[in-house]
């Protein structure tokens, strides 16, 4: 007999339909899985056989052929266990049901018949809603995540026995529902706040400008000056996530298997801070079956590279494409996948190998050539993509011991939201542009117009202060953001002057 069960798998952050065909013939016992299965899919034979027997069903001593269609796409993961088991039971007449076309099933089987959670269920549920299926059977632990699709009835099951009873109608399971709007509002809470940071007012201002315009930022300062503390609070001042952004971010984390337990929706801006020993594949994504890397897990959030000069140069260079395009494409012999990577880069580094160059409280023992060699680890093309450089000095005792707290994240975020709204209105006619950091050269000439006094100041900065030519466009973009924060339609001289101050690495180290 032949049975067909619908399932789903992920490719990138999206899903596609997989039809699981189970054919049972009166031949010598054999279990064959075809359709380009990976090792985890091939091993489903042992899990399915034990789960069927331990759930008090009969595993047929016949030839069983499982086909995963479309057969020309590599299949991976353990999510096909449940549809394979149901297909075998249906093909051997052990289920009192004729039609399964309105169900999509996913889940990993334990040897005792329990159903375990899998990755990428949100993407599968969203895709299932676009098919002819109207119902989806998922593991209990994945129910909240699947219900976020809001477009298909989700039925959570705990075991193979419950699944069969539900399909036969002897067990009633209500569709799992979730109030997505309430969950979205409840989840938009950060544990950190900017008021925790003492002093560093200039650095806080730079982070506000960075958040308002979507500008990448690098902080330079001695150890213990608060660079990491500032960076960790950067997501709290970014504009609130929209529901669309939250769903897309959740899809990335779900596919990567990084979605926290009992978390159905990521409604706060992601913050990722990989260690400097990370590999190319860990940062960008990859593997035999490509998985999202840190740049994709930071989608719509912040990727923080602490001690950026300690990262291997080739690792940093592979970031150039996602920084420019907002996505990363991973090509393999069998497939090519594209993951979103629209993130803000925040980096931190010491001013020299010992960390105390220019610090009044510690003596620096580094030679000039050592400092130059240390800073040259960051290539010009990478620095081209960082708009704001800010120096973070050591916090003095008076600021540390002060009883007064700094400004909270909420009022800063409100100012950032207002500035971003101005930019959204400005870029309505430019597809794919929604903040000042994304302006290209022709857009800068059109939008960032300055008067003669401003041009004179820029000329002085470039010719007399040693700023590089590459800093010109960045100064104009940052000036436009500073003007947006003040609600000004015109870029004035003070805006340009402040933006010039955010090019310290050009002035000091990149001449």
C-alpha positions, -999 to +999 in steps of 0.1 A: +000+000+000+010+036-005+004+066+018+013+103+013+019+127+042+027+163+038+057+177+058+080+207+054+117+216+056+137+249+056+160+263+029+176+295+042+150+311+065+121+301+043+104+267+041+091+244+013+067+215+012+080+179+014+057+151+004+066+120+024+056+089+004+055+056+023+052+024+002+050-010+020+054-042-002+052-079+006+089-085+002+119-093+023+122-069+053+141-037+042+139+000+050+150+023+023+148+061+023+153+080-009+151+117-019+186+129-009+184+123+028+212+133+051+225+112+080+199+124+104+171+115+080+186+081+072+188+073+110+151+080+113+147+043+105+158+032+140+138+059+158+107+053+138+109+015+142+113+017+180+087+045+184+061+024+165+067-007+185+068+011+218+035+028+210+018-006+207+016-005+169+030-031+145+061-024+125+057-044+093+083-071+085+082-060+048+100-038+024+094-002+033+103+025+008+102+062+020+105+089-007+110+125+002+098+147-027+110+168-043+138+143-047+164+167-061+167+188-029+189+176+000+169+169+031+183+173+066+171+171+102+150+149+123+116+166+116+105+139+091+103+112+118+066+119+126+053+120+090+074+088+082+059+069+111+023+081+102+029+072+066+040+036+075+010+031+098-013+045+071+002+023+044-003-008+066-039+002+074-033+007+111-050+042+111-087+046+105-084+075+081-084+078+044-073+114+036-043+132+051-040+161+025-052+188+049-024+181+074+012+191+076+032+171+101+067+177+116+084+163+147+113+142+159+104+109+175+120+095+207+124+058+210+094+056+234+071+074+210+073+109+225+076+138+200+105+161+205+108+198+192+126+207+160+141+238+145+125+262+120+089+255+129+078+292+124+091+292+088+073+259+082+040+272+097+041+304+076+048+283+045+021+257+053-005+285+054+002+291+017-006+255+007-039+237+005-033+223+040-054+238+068-040+221+098-005+215+112+006+189+137+037+200+157+055+190+190+040+206+221+072+226+226+069+242+192+032+251+195+037+288+205+062+293+177+040+277+151+009+296+162+027+329+154+018+323+118-018+331+127-029+315+093-032+278+100-047+257+128-019+244+149-024+211+169+003+203+195+009+166+202+030+149+228+034+114+214+029+092+184-001+076+201-018+109+206-012+118+170-028+086+157-058+090+182-062+126+170-062+116+133-087+088+140-110+112+159-108+094+192-088+123+208-099+159+207-072+185+205-081+222+203-061+244+179-034+263+198-041+300+198-019+329+209-026+366+212+003+378+191-003+415+198-002+411+236+028+388+234+046+413+212+040+441+237+050+420+267+082+409+250+095+444+241+113+448+274+151+451+279+169+441+310+196+468+306+194+506+306+216+535+296+212+550+331+235+523+344+265+539+327+283+566+348+300+594+329+310+590+292+285+616+280+303+621+247+303+584+240+266+582+249+259+611+225+278+592+197+258+561+203+226+581+201+237+596+168+247+561+156+213+547+165+194+576+150+210+572+116+218+535+116+255+543+115+282+517+123+304+528+152+338+520+166+348+529+202+385+533+211+396+535+247+417+518+274+406+486+292+378+492+318+366+525+303+331+511+296+331+503+259+314+469+263+289+483+289+279+510+264+276+486+235+254+461+254+229+490+259+229+501+223+198+479+214+178+497+241+180+530+222+173+516+187+138+522+173+112+497+185+109+466+164+079+462+141+060+430+142+073+422+107+109+427+119+102+406+150+088+377+129+117+377+105+142+378+133+125+349+150+126+329+118+164+333+116+169+323+152+145+294+149+162+280+118+196+283+135+183+265+166+190+296+188+155+304+198+153+304+236+131+278+252+095+289+257+102+320+235+077+323+207+088+357+195+120+378+196+106+413+200+138+431+212+167+440+190+192+412+190+227+417+204+254+394+193+290+395+206+311+367+192+346+359+206+376+370+185+385+334+178+354+329+157+358+313+123+346+327+089+317+302+089+308+311+125+306+348+116+290+347+082+273+313+082+282+280+065+287+244+070+279+214+048+243+224+052+246+261+055+233+276+088+230+313+097+261+329+112+264+357+138+258+384+111+224+369+104+216+363+141+222+400+146+196+408+119+177+440+128+200+444+158+236+450+168+267+429+161+294+438+186+330+429+179+349+435+212+387+439+207+382+440+169+419+442+163+423+407+177+400+392+151+417+375+122+419+398+092+403+373+068+373+370+092+368+407+093+371+410+055+342+386+049+319+411+067+323+437+039+296+422+017+268+418+043+277+453+056+271+467+022+242+445+010+223+436+042+224+400+033+248+371+029+248+344+003+264+310+010+272+289-020+279+252-018+281+225-045+246+212-037+229+245-029+231+283-026+213+300+003+207+337+012+203+348+048+193+383+059+221+403+076+208+438+081+226+447+113+245+476+129+281+470+136+295+482+169+332+476+175+356+483+204+393+483+206+423+495+226+443+524+212+475+502+213+487+467+222+490+475+259+458+495+259+469+527+275+481+550+247+469+585+255+456+575+290+466+599+317+464+574+346+486+547+330+519+547+312+520+533+276+551+512+268+543+507+231+566+520+204+550+541+176+556+514+150+539+489+173+509+511+176+507+517+138+510+479+132+483+472+157+459+497+142+466+486+106+449+453+114+417+471+103+418+475+066+407+507+048+378+490+030+364+478+064+369+513+080+351+527+050+320+511+063+322+526+098+308+561+100+315+570+136+347+568+156+345+578+192+372+579+219+361+564+253+384+577+281+388+562+315+360+573+339+373+594+368+364+587+405+341+617+407+319+603+380+320+568+393+310+578+428+283+603+418+248+596+431+232+610+400+222+585+373+224+591+336+196+595+312+174+565+308+171+546+275+134+554+269+138+592+263+168+585+241+149+559+221+120+584+217+144+610+201+159+583+179+124+572+168+115+608+158+147+611+138+141+578+121+106+589+111+120+619+094+143+597+075+116+572+065+096+601+050+127+614+032+135+580+017+100+571+005+111+574-031+142+553-026+135+516-025+154+497+002+166+528+020+152+538+054+180+555+073+209+579+066+236+553+068+222+537+037+226+567+015+248+563-016+270+590-032+244+604-055+218+605-027+243+623-004+248+651-030+211+655-033+201+653+003+231+666+023+234+701+009+255+725+029+262+762+027+295+779+019+304+782+056+299+745+060+320+738+029+348+759+043+348+740+076+349+706+057+378+719+036+397+729+067+391+695+083+403+676+053+433+697+044+445+710+078+435+683+103+446+654+082+412+638+076+411+613+047+391+619+016+369+589+024+357+607+055+339+634+034+308+614+026+306+600+061+308+634+077+279+646+055+258+615+064+264+618+101+258+656+099+224+649+083+216+625+113+226+651+138+203+676+121+175+651+122+179+647+159+175+684+163+145+685+140+163+706+114+158+704+077+191+722+071+226+710+079+242+738+099+278+744+108+275+730+144+262+697+129+292+694+106+316+703+134+302+675+156+304+650+128+340+659+121+347+651+157+335+615+150+364+608+126+392+604+151+408+574+135+410+591+101+427+621+118+451+601+140+458+568+124+447+566+088+466+595+072 
